[in-house]
Amino acid sequence: MKELHRNQNKYSYTILIMILFTLLSIVFMGLMIHNVNAIQGTARVVNYAGIVRGATQQLIKNELRGNAQDAEIDKLDQIINGLQTGDRSLNLIKLQDEVYQDALNKLELEWITLKSSIYAARSNPASTGRLYQLSEAYFVTADHTVSAAEQYSDGVAERLNLIELMIVGCTSTNLIILVFQMISRFRLKQIAYVDPNTGLPNKRYCEEQLHHEGLCMRHHTVCCFMFDLNNLKEVNDSLGHTAGDLLITKFADLLRHSAPVDTFIGRLGGDEFIAIMPNATTERISVFTEKLQAANHTECGDSSNQRLQVSFAFGHACSDAYPDCSIHALLDIADRRMCQDKESMKDSECAS
């Protein structure tokens, strides 16, 4: 029972741990969604910063050839301003990164100077040399701006990877806990339903089986057996409980080996055992009872070579003789017959 309580406490603790990791997973999922949106927005910023860099080069080449590019200038004005403010019409966000913002501010100032030089070169072709020099410096600044945006994007991607690892870790931990919990629950069931000495279903499990009214109706014939192990108290008193436990174990093994594989065998407690045989034909019942009779009064030994006699009384009742009864009623009839068998054994011992 102490182990049962300990396992129940462990179950409560593991449930709390699983809830904690589930909540952490939910938090990390929220962070992941936020960072996925951020990396999508950052990717658009990198793309538009690259457009500014490439489009400005093309614009300067056309201006130096004498082709005015006012529409392109307006377009670049909109993009640079959108990068600064996070223009919704361009689906841009404002990156909250100091290195990138410094590069972007410098780019904007150089763009203002470059536009002035473009207008000056249109009216004074002699100033095209200065325009070319300014455009070269502007390209370097634009390149730095793109690099800063890419580095920020890489940082968001790394955070996203870390969050994904944390989600995998939380999920894996919950799965591991769930596996251990299933094992623990199985052990709890073993403790709750299995007799520790014999490995057979214990009294609690047997009683649940007895409440399955109508089991007789689901099989052609059901045969119920009641067993009483003789001299268990005498063995416990004279040889100790270790010898008594050995006697119980040997009898449980005898029942297992003698009964058909589909027969339910359980220990009600102490020296009482039951067996419920489905599809009980006359032949199957005869084979089982003959094996029981052959094994009755046989000897077994313990670790100290103390010889013990496995002696038992039993009775059985079949549903074909009592078609309207329940399993519980059949066992009551088998129990009465077992008592009669026990009395007969005592009478035989007294006569001898």
C-alpha positions as a LaTeX table, in Angstrom:
\begin{tabular}{lrrr}
\hline
Residue & $x$ (\AA) & $y$ (\AA) & $z$ (\AA) \\
\hline
Met1 & 0.00 & 0.00 & 0.00 \\
Lys2 & 2.90 & 2.35 & 0.73 \\
Glu3 & 4.22 & 1.78 & $-2.77$ \\
Leu4 & 0.72 & 2.44 & $-4.13$ \\
His5 & 0.59 & 5.79 & $-2.29$ \\
Arg6 & 4.10 & 6.67 & $-3.45$ \\
Asn7 & 3.15 & 5.97 & $-7.05$ \\
Gln8 & $-0.01$ & 8.04 & $-6.68$ \\
Asn9 & 2.07 & 10.96 & $-5.38$ \\
Lys10 & 4.50 & 10.54 & $-8.27$ \\
Tyr11 & 1.55 & 10.55 & $-10.64$ \\
Ser12 & 0.35 & 13.89 & $-9.22$ \\
Tyr13 & 3.84 & 15.39 & $-9.53$ \\
Thr14 & 4.30 & 14.20 & $-13.10$ \\
Ile15 & 0.92 & 15.63 & $-14.09$ \\
Leu16 & 2.03 & 19.02 & $-12.73$ \\
Ile17 & 5.32 & 18.74 & $-14.61$ \\
Met18 & 3.51 & 17.86 & $-17.83$ \\
Ile19 & 1.18 & 20.83 & $-17.36$ \\
Leu20 & 4.23 & 23.07 & $-16.84$ \\
Phe21 & 5.94 & 21.83 & $-20.00$ \\
Thr22 & 2.67 & 22.14 & $-21.93$ \\
Leu23 & 2.34 & 25.77 & $-20.82$ \\
Leu24 & 5.96 & 26.38 & $-21.79$ \\
Ser25 & 5.24 & 24.85 & $-25.20$ \\
Ile26 & 2.28 & 27.19 & $-25.63$ \\
Val27 & 4.46 & 30.18 & $-24.70$ \\
Phe28 & 7.19 & 29.08 & $-27.11$ \\
Met29 & 4.58 & 28.54 & $-29.83$ \\
Gly30 & 3.44 & 32.12 & $-29.34$ \\
Leu31 & 7.04 & 33.33 & $-29.54$ \\
Met32 & 7.60 & 31.24 & $-32.65$ \\
Ile33 & 4.55 & 32.72 & $-34.38$ \\
His34 & 5.76 & 36.20 & $-33.43$ \\
Asn35 & 9.26 & 35.48 & $-34.77$ \\
Val36 & 7.90 & 33.89 & $-37.95$ \\
Asn37 & 5.97 & 37.10 & $-38.61$ \\
Ala38 & 9.09 & 39.08 & $-37.73$ \\
Ile39 & 11.33 & 37.12 & $-40.08$ \\
Gln40 & 8.78 & 37.53 & $-42.88$ \\
Gly41 & 8.73 & 41.27 & $-42.29$ \\
Thr42 & 12.53 & 41.36 & $-42.05$ \\
Ala43 & 12.83 & 39.50 & $-45.33$ \\
Arg44 & 10.75 & 42.19 & $-47.02$ \\
Val45 & 12.98 & 44.89 & $-45.48$ \\
Val46 & 16.10 & 43.11 & $-46.80$ \\
Asn47 & 14.44 & 42.83 & $-50.21$ \\
Tyr48 & 13.50 & 46.52 & $-50.37$ \\
Ala49 & 16.92 & 47.62 & $-49.08$ \\
Gly50 & 18.42 & 45.59 & $-51.91$ \\
Ile51 & 16.02 & 47.28 & $-54.35$ \\
Val52 & 17.22 & 50.68 & $-53.13$ \\
Arg53 & 20.83 & 49.65 & $-53.69$ \\
Gly54 & 20.28 & 48.24 & $-57.18$ \\
Ala55 & 17.69 & 50.76 & $-58.40$ \\
Thr56 & 19.85 & 53.73 & $-57.38$ \\
Gln57 & 22.77 & 52.42 & $-59.46$ \\
Gln58 & 20.50 & 52.04 & $-62.48$ \\
Leu59 & 19.03 & 55.50 & $-61.86$ \\
Ile60 & 22.47 & 57.16 & $-61.76$ \\
Lys61 & 23.54 & 55.41 & $-64.97$ \\
Asn62 & 20.45 & 56.76 & $-66.76$ \\
Glu63 & 20.92 & 60.24 & $-65.31$ \\
Leu64 & 24.56 & 60.30 & $-66.43$ \\
Arg65 & 23.33 & 59.42 & $-69.94$ \\
Gly66 & 20.96 & 62.38 & $-69.76$ \\
Asn67 & 17.78 & 60.37 & $-69.15$ \\
Ala68 & 15.76 & 61.98 & $-66.34$ \\
Gln69 & 14.37 & 59.41 & $-63.86$ \\
Asp70 & 11.84 & 61.40 & $-61.84$ \\
Ala71 & 9.46 & 58.44 & $-61.48$ \\
Glu72 & 12.29 & 56.29 & $-60.12$ \\
Ile73 & 13.33 & 59.09 & $-57.75$ \\
Asp74 & 9.75 & 59.26 & $-56.37$ \\
Lys75 & 9.71 & 55.48 & $-56.04$ \\
Leu76 & 13.00 & 55.47 & $-54.11$ \\
Asp77 & 11.73 & 58.32 & $-51.91$ \\
Gln78 & 8.73 & 56.15 & $-50.98$ \\
Ile79 & 10.84 & 53.05 & $-50.30$ \\
Ile80 & 13.45 & 54.83 & $-48.17$ \\
Asn81 & 10.73 & 56.61 & $-46.21$ \\
Gly82 & 8.89 & 53.28 & $-45.85$ \\
Leu83 & 12.04 & 51.63 & $-44.50$ \\
Gln84 & 12.31 & 54.44 & $-41.95$ \\
Thr85 & 8.71 & 54.39 & $-40.77$ \\
Gly86 & 7.42 & 50.90 & $-41.62$ \\
Asp87 & 5.11 & 51.74 & $-44.53$ \\
Arg88 & 1.93 & 49.61 & $-44.41$ \\
Ser89 & 1.23 & 50.19 & $-48.12$ \\
Leu90 & 4.54 & 48.47 & $-48.91$ \\
Asn91 & 3.93 & 45.85 & $-46.21$ \\
Leu92 & 7.12 & 46.97 & $-44.46$ \\
Ile93 & 8.02 & 46.90 & $-40.78$ \\
Lys94 & 10.41 & 49.17 & $-38.90$ \\
Leu95 & 13.36 & 47.10 & $-37.74$ \\
Gln96 & 14.22 & 47.84 & $-34.12$ \\
Asp97 & 17.95 & 47.40 & $-34.59$ \\
Glu98 & 20.45 & 50.15 & $-33.75$ \\
Val99 & 23.09 & 49.16 & $-36.31$ \\
Tyr100 & 20.54 & 48.95 & $-39.10$ \\
Gln101 & 18.85 & 52.23 & $-38.11$ \\
Asp102 & 22.20 & 54.07 & $-38.06$ \\
Ala103 & 23.01 & 52.75 & $-41.54$ \\
Leu104 & 19.50 & 53.64 & $-42.79$ \\
Asn105 & 19.71 & 57.20 & $-41.37$ \\
Lys106 & 23.04 & 57.68 & $-43.09$ \\
Leu107 & 21.57 & 56.28 & $-46.30$ \\
Glu108 & 18.66 & 58.73 & $-46.13$ \\
Leu109 & 20.98 & 61.72 & $-45.63$ \\
Glu110 & 23.19 & 60.61 & $-48.54$ \\
Trp111 & 20.09 & 60.08 & $-50.67$ \\
Ile112 & 19.02 & 63.68 & $-50.05$ \\
Thr113 & 22.51 & 64.86 & $-51.07$ \\
Leu114 & 22.51 & 62.54 & $-54.09$ \\
Lys115 & 19.13 & 63.86 & $-55.28$ \\
Ser116 & 20.44 & 67.43 & $-55.06$ \\
Ser117 & 23.46 & 66.41 & $-57.14$ \\
Ile118 & 21.16 & 64.77 & $-59.72$ \\
Tyr119 & 19.15 & 67.98 & $-60.17$ \\
Ala120 & 22.39 & 70.01 & $-60.30$ \\
Ala121 & 23.87 & 67.71 & $-62.99$ \\
Arg122 & 20.75 & 68.13 & $-65.13$ \\
Ser123 & 21.26 & 71.90 & $-65.23$ \\
Asn124 & 25.06 & 71.76 & $-65.22$ \\
Pro125 & 26.54 & 68.75 & $-66.99$ \\
Ala126 & 29.98 & 69.69 & $-65.68$ \\
Ser127 & 28.92 & 68.49 & $-62.21$ \\
Thr128 & 28.36 & 64.91 & $-63.36$ \\
Gly129 & 31.75 & 63.93 & $-61.96$ \\
Arg130 & 30.63 & 64.86 & $-58.47$ \\
Leu131 & 27.38 & 62.96 & $-59.05$ \\
Tyr132 & 29.35 & 59.84 & $-59.94$ \\
Gln133 & 31.54 & 60.15 & $-56.81$ \\
Leu134 & 28.50 & 60.64 & $-54.59$ \\
Ser135 & 26.80 & 57.63 & $-56.15$ \\
Glu136 & 29.83 & 55.43 & $-55.41$ \\
Ala137 & 29.83 & 56.50 & $-51.74$ \\
Tyr138 & 26.04 & 56.05 & $-51.66$ \\
Phe139 & 26.35 & 52.50 & $-53.00$ \\
Val140 & 28.74 & 51.61 & $-50.15$ \\
Thr141 & 26.28 & 52.98 & $-47.59$ \\
Ala142 & 23.39 & 51.11 & $-49.28$ \\
Asp143 & 25.44 & 47.92 & $-49.17$ \\
His144 & 26.07 & 48.41 & $-45.43$ \\
Thr145 & 22.35 & 48.98 & $-44.91$ \\
Val146 & 21.48 & 45.74 & $-46.68$ \\
Ser147 & 24.14 & 43.86 & $-44.66$ \\
Ala148 & 22.79 & 45.27 & $-41.39$ \\
Ala149 & 19.26 & 44.18 & $-42.33$ \\
Glu150 & 20.53 & 40.71 & $-43.27$ \\
Gln151 & 22.41 & 40.37 & $-39.98$ \\
Tyr152 & 19.28 & 41.34 & $-38.08$ \\
Ser153 & 17.31 & 38.80 & $-40.12$ \\
Asp154 & 19.90 & 36.12 & $-39.31$ \\
Gly155 & 19.50 & 36.95 & $-35.61$ \\
Val156 & 15.73 & 36.51 & $-35.85$ \\
Ala157 & 16.26 & 33.19 & $-37.66$ \\
Glu158 & 18.62 & 32.01 & $-34.90$ \\
Arg159 & 16.06 & 32.94 & $-32.27$ \\
Leu160 & 13.44 & 31.05 & $-34.25$ \\
Asn161 & 15.66 & 27.98 & $-34.41$ \\
Leu162 & 16.26 & 28.20 & $-30.66$ \\
Ile163 & 12.53 & 28.48 & $-29.99$ \\
Glu164 & 11.89 & 25.48 & $-32.24$ \\
Leu165 & 14.48 & 23.50 & $-30.26$ \\
Met166 & 12.78 & 24.53 & $-27.01$ \\
Ile167 & 9.39 & 23.40 & $-28.37$ \\
Val168 & 10.89 & 20.07 & $-29.47$ \\
Gly169 & 12.52 & 19.77 & $-26.04$ \\
Cys170 & 9.27 & 20.43 & $-24.18$ \\
Thr171 & 7.32 & 18.08 & $-26.44$ \\
Ser172 & 9.96 & 15.36 & $-26.14$ \\
Thr173 & 10.05 & 15.77 & $-22.37$ \\
Asn174 & 6.27 & 15.42 & $-22.20$ \\
Leu175 & 6.42 & 12.31 & $-24.39$ \\
Ile176 & 9.11 & 10.79 & $-22.17$ \\
Ile177 & 7.09 & 11.64 & $-19.06$ \\
Leu178 & 3.99 & 10.17 & $-20.72$ \\
Val179 & 5.82 & 6.90 & $-21.44$ \\
Phe180 & 7.08 & 6.70 & $-17.86$ \\
Gln181 & 3.60 & 7.60 & $-16.65$ \\
Met182 & 2.10 & 4.77 & $-18.68$ \\
Ile183 & 4.66 & 2.42 & $-17.16$ \\
Ser184 & 3.88 & 3.79 & $-13.71$ \\
Arg185 & 0.14 & 3.40 & $-14.27$ \\
Phe186 & 0.74 & $-0.16$ & $-15.41$ \\
Arg187 & 2.70 & $-0.80$ & $-12.21$ \\
Leu188 & $-0.11$ & 0.77 & $-10.18$ \\
Lys189 & $-2.56$ & $-1.54$ & $-11.88$ \\
Gln190 & $-0.26$ & $-4.45$ & $-11.12$ \\
Ile191 & $-0.13$ & $-3.43$ & $-7.46$ \\
Ala192 & $-3.89$ & $-2.87$ & $-7.32$ \\
Tyr193 & $-4.97$ & $-6.01$ & $-9.19$ \\
Val194 & $-2.19$ & $-8.60$ & $-8.90$ \\
Asp195 & $-1.44$ & $-10.80$ & $-5.93$ \\
Pro196 & 2.29 & $-10.28$ & $-5.18$ \\
Asn197 & 2.95 & $-13.85$ & $-4.01$ \\
Thr198 & 1.46 & $-15.70$ & $-6.97$ \\
Gly199 & 1.21 & $-13.15$ & $-9.78$ \\
Leu200 & $-2.46$ & $-14.10$ & $-10.12$ \\
Pro201 & $-5.36$ & $-11.62$ & $-10.11$ \\
Asn202 & $-6.06$ & $-10.68$ & $-6.50$ \\
Lys203 & $-9.32$ & $-10.47$ & $-4.57$ \\
Arg204 & $-10.12$ & $-6.98$ & $-5.84$ \\
Tyr205 & $-9.79$ & $-8.06$ & $-9.46$ \\
Cys206 & $-11.68$ & $-11.28$ & $-8.83$ \\
Glu207 & $-14.58$ & $-9.34$ & $-7.30$ \\
Glu208 & $-14.74$ & $-7.15$ & $-10.39$ \\
Gln209 & $-14.92$ & $-10.27$ & $-12.53$ \\
Leu210 & $-17.77$ & $-11.58$ & $-10.39$ \\
His211 & $-19.81$ & $-8.49$ & $-11.14$ \\
His212 & $-19.88$ & $-9.33$ & $-14.86$ \\
Glu213 & $-23.48$ & $-10.49$ & $-14.86$ \\
Gly214 & $-24.49$ & $-12.26$ & $-18.04$ \\
Leu215 & $-21.06$ & $-13.75$ & $-18.72$ \\
Cys216 & $-22.77$ & $-17.16$ & $-18.80$ \\
Met217 & $-24.94$ & $-15.88$ & $-21.63$ \\
Arg218 & $-21.96$ & $-14.89$ & $-23.80$ \\
His219 & $-20.44$ & $-18.37$ & $-23.86$ \\
His220 & $-21.88$ & $-21.71$ & $-24.70$ \\
Thr221 & $-20.97$ & $-23.03$ & $-21.26$ \\
Val222 & $-19.07$ & $-21.55$ & $-18.34$ \\
Cys223 & $-17.67$ & $-23.66$ & $-15.53$ \\
Cys224 & $-16.66$ & $-22.12$ & $-12.20$ \\
Phe225 & $-14.24$ & $-23.72$ & $-9.74$ \\
Met226 & $-13.54$ & $-22.97$ & $-6.08$ \\
Phe227 & $-10.31$ & $-24.18$ & $-4.43$ \\
Asp228 & $-9.18$ & $-24.32$ & $-0.82$ \\
Leu229 & $-5.51$ & $-25.04$ & $-0.09$ \\
Asn230 & $-5.22$ & $-27.43$ & 2.86 \\
Asn231 & $-2.94$ & $-27.04$ & 5.87 \\
Leu232 & $-1.72$ & $-23.52$ & 5.04 \\
Lys233 & $-2.12$ & $-22.34$ & 8.65 \\
Glu234 & $-0.30$ & $-25.41$ & 9.98 \\
Val235 & 2.61 & $-24.82$ & 7.56 \\
Asn236 & 2.80 & $-21.14$ & 8.54 \\
Asp237 & 2.75 & $-22.00$ & 12.25 \\
Ser238 & 5.23 & $-24.88$ & 12.11 \\
Leu239 & 7.59 & $-23.93$ & 9.29 \\
Gly240 & 7.11 & $-20.17$ & 8.97 \\
His241 & 5.48 & $-17.89$ & 6.46 \\
Thr242 & 8.25 & $-18.39$ & 3.91 \\
Ala243 & 7.25 & $-22.04$ & 3.63 \\
Gly244 & 3.58 & $-20.99$ & 3.54 \\
Asp245 & 4.29 & $-18.56$ & 0.71 \\
Leu246 & 6.11 & $-21.33$ & $-1.17$ \\
Leu247 & 3.10 & $-23.60$ & $-0.76$ \\
Ile248 & 0.79 & $-20.89$ & $-2.11$ \\
Thr249 & 3.14 & $-20.23$ & $-5.05$ \\
Lys250 & 3.39 & $-23.91$ & $-5.93$ \\
Phe251 & $-0.38$ & $-24.28$ & $-5.86$ \\
Ala252 & $-0.81$ & $-21.21$ & $-8.10$ \\
Asp253 & 1.69 & $-22.71$ & $-10.57$ \\
Leu254 & $-0.23$ & $-26.00$ & $-10.46$ \\
Leu255 & $-3.46$ & $-24.21$ & $-11.39$ \\
Arg256 & $-1.78$ & $-22.30$ & $-14.21$ \\
His257 & $-0.25$ & $-25.41$ & $-15.74$ \\
Ser258 & $-3.38$ & $-27.51$ & $-15.38$ \\
Ala259 & $-6.03$ & $-25.09$ & $-16.65$ \\
Pro260 & $-6.68$ & $-24.25$ & $-20.32$ \\
Val261 & $-5.05$ & $-20.98$ & $-21.42$ \\
Asp262 & $-8.36$ & $-19.09$ & $-21.65$ \\
Thr263 & $-9.31$ & $-19.92$ & $-18.05$ \\
Phe264 & $-9.41$ & $-17.06$ & $-15.54$ \\
Ile265 & $-7.56$ & $-17.99$ & $-12.35$ \\
Gly266 & $-7.47$ & $-15.75$ & $-9.30$ \\
Arg267 & $-6.64$ & $-15.72$ & $-5.61$ \\
Leu268 & $-9.44$ & $-14.55$ & $-3.34$ \\
Gly269 & $-7.03$ & $-14.36$ & $-0.44$ \\
Gly270 & $-5.48$ & $-16.66$ & 2.12 \\
Asp271 & $-5.94$ & $-20.24$ & 0.93 \\
Glu272 & $-8.89$ & $-19.60$ & $-1.43$ \\
Phe273 & $-8.59$ & $-19.59$ & $-5.23$ \\
Ile274 & $-11.09$ & $-19.50$ & $-8.09$ \\
Ala275 & $-11.09$ & $-20.52$ & $-11.75$ \\
Ile276 & $-13.60$ & $-19.56$ & $-14.46$ \\
Met277 & $-13.45$ & $-21.66$ & $-17.62$ \\
Pro278 & $-15.28$ & $-20.33$ & $-20.72$ \\
Asn279 & $-16.41$ & $-22.62$ & $-23.51$ \\
Ala280 & $-16.36$ & $-25.44$ & $-20.97$ \\
Thr281 & $-17.00$ & $-28.66$ & $-22.83$ \\
Thr282 & $-17.25$ & $-31.94$ & $-20.94$ \\
Glu283 & $-13.87$ & $-32.96$ & $-22.32$ \\
Arg284 & $-12.12$ & $-29.78$ & $-21.22$ \\
Ile285 & $-13.59$ & $-30.01$ & $-17.72$ \\
Ser286 & $-12.57$ & $-33.69$ & $-17.45$ \\
Val287 & $-9.01$ & $-33.00$ & $-18.55$ \\
Phe288 & $-8.70$ & $-30.16$ & $-16.03$ \\
Thr289 & $-10.17$ & $-32.10$ & $-13.10$ \\
Glu290 & $-8.04$ & $-35.16$ & $-13.91$ \\
Lys291 & $-4.90$ & $-33.02$ & $-13.83$ \\
Leu292 & $-6.04$ & $-31.56$ & $-10.51$ \\
Gln293 & $-6.67$ & $-34.97$ & $-9.02$ \\
Ala294 & $-3.31$ & $-36.21$ & $-10.23$ \\
Ala295 & $-1.52$ & $-33.23$ & $-8.68$ \\
Asn296 & $-3.38$ & $-33.38$ & $-5.36$ \\
His297 & $-1.27$ & $-34.48$ & $-2.39$ \\
Thr298 & 1.99 & $-34.09$ & $-4.34$ \\
Glu299 & 5.13 & $-32.82$ & $-2.63$ \\
Cys300 & 7.31 & $-29.79$ & $-3.29$ \\
Gly301 & 10.50 & $-28.56$ & $-1.67$ \\
Asp302 & 11.80 & $-25.23$ & $-0.37$ \\
Ser303 & 15.31 & $-23.79$ & $-0.29$ \\
Ser304 & 16.11 & $-25.75$ & 2.87 \\
Asn305 & 14.90 & $-28.99$ & 1.28 \\
Gln306 & 11.86 & $-29.01$ & 3.57 \\
Arg307 & 9.24 & $-31.16$ & 1.89 \\
Leu308 & 5.75 & $-29.67$ & 1.61 \\
Gln309 & 2.58 & $-31.42$ & 0.50 \\
Val310 & 0.28 & $-29.58$ & $-1.91$ \\
Ser311 & $-3.17$ & $-30.71$ & $-0.80$ \\
Phe312 & $-6.42$ & $-29.00$ & $-1.73$ \\
Ala313 & $-10.17$ & $-29.39$ & $-1.96$ \\
Phe314 & $-12.22$ & $-28.11$ & $-4.88$ \\
Gly315 & $-15.70$ & $-28.01$ & $-6.32$ \\
His316 & $-17.17$ & $-26.83$ & $-9.60$ \\
Ala317 & $-20.50$ & $-25.85$ & $-11.17$ \\
Cys318 & $-21.39$ & $-25.35$ & $-14.86$ \\
Ser319 & $-23.84$ & $-22.96$ & $-16.45$ \\
Asp320 & $-25.44$ & $-25.64$ & $-18.62$ \\
Ala321 & $-26.85$ & $-27.16$ & $-15.41$ \\
Tyr322 & $-27.90$ & $-23.72$ & $-14.11$ \\
Pro323 & $-28.73$ & $-21.71$ & $-17.27$ \\
Asp324 & $-30.30$ & $-18.71$ & $-15.52$ \\
Cys325 & $-27.63$ & $-18.07$ & $-12.89$ \\
Ser326 & $-24.79$ & $-15.57$ & $-12.75$ \\
Ile327 & $-21.08$ & $-16.23$ & $-12.33$ \\
His328 & $-21.41$ & $-15.25$ & $-8.69$ \\
Ala329 & $-24.17$ & $-17.83$ & $-8.16$ \\
Leu330 & $-22.13$ & $-20.51$ & $-9.93$ \\
Leu331 & $-19.19$ & $-19.82$ & $-7.63$ \\
Asp332 & $-21.48$ & $-20.10$ & $-4.60$ \\
Ile333 & $-22.53$ & $-23.56$ & $-5.79$ \\
Ala334 & $-18.88$ & $-24.47$ & $-6.49$ \\
Asp335 & $-17.97$ & $-23.22$ & $-3.00$ \\
Arg336 & $-20.54$ & $-25.47$ & $-1.36$ \\
Arg337 & $-19.24$ & $-28.44$ & $-3.33$ \\
Met338 & $-15.69$ & $-27.53$ & $-2.38$ \\
Cys339 & $-16.71$ & $-27.57$ & 1.29 \\
Gln340 & $-18.26$ & $-31.01$ & 0.78 \\
Asp341 & $-15.01$ & $-32.20$ & $-0.82$ \\
Lys342 & $-13.04$ & $-30.82$ & 2.11 \\
Glu343 & $-15.27$ & $-32.65$ & 4.58 \\
Ser344 & $-14.86$ & $-35.87$ & 2.61 \\
Met345 & $-11.09$ & $-35.48$ & 2.74 \\
Lys346 & $-11.23$ & $-35.01$ & 6.53 \\
Asp347 & $-13.46$ & $-38.04$ & 6.91 \\
Ser348 & $-11.03$ & $-40.11$ & 4.82 \\
Glu349 & $-8.09$ & $-38.96$ & 6.94 \\
Cys350 & $-9.97$ & $-39.84$ & 10.13 \\
Ala351 & $-10.92$ & $-43.28$ & 8.79 \\
Ser352 & $-7.34$ & $-44.03$ & 7.85 \\
\hline
\end{tabular}
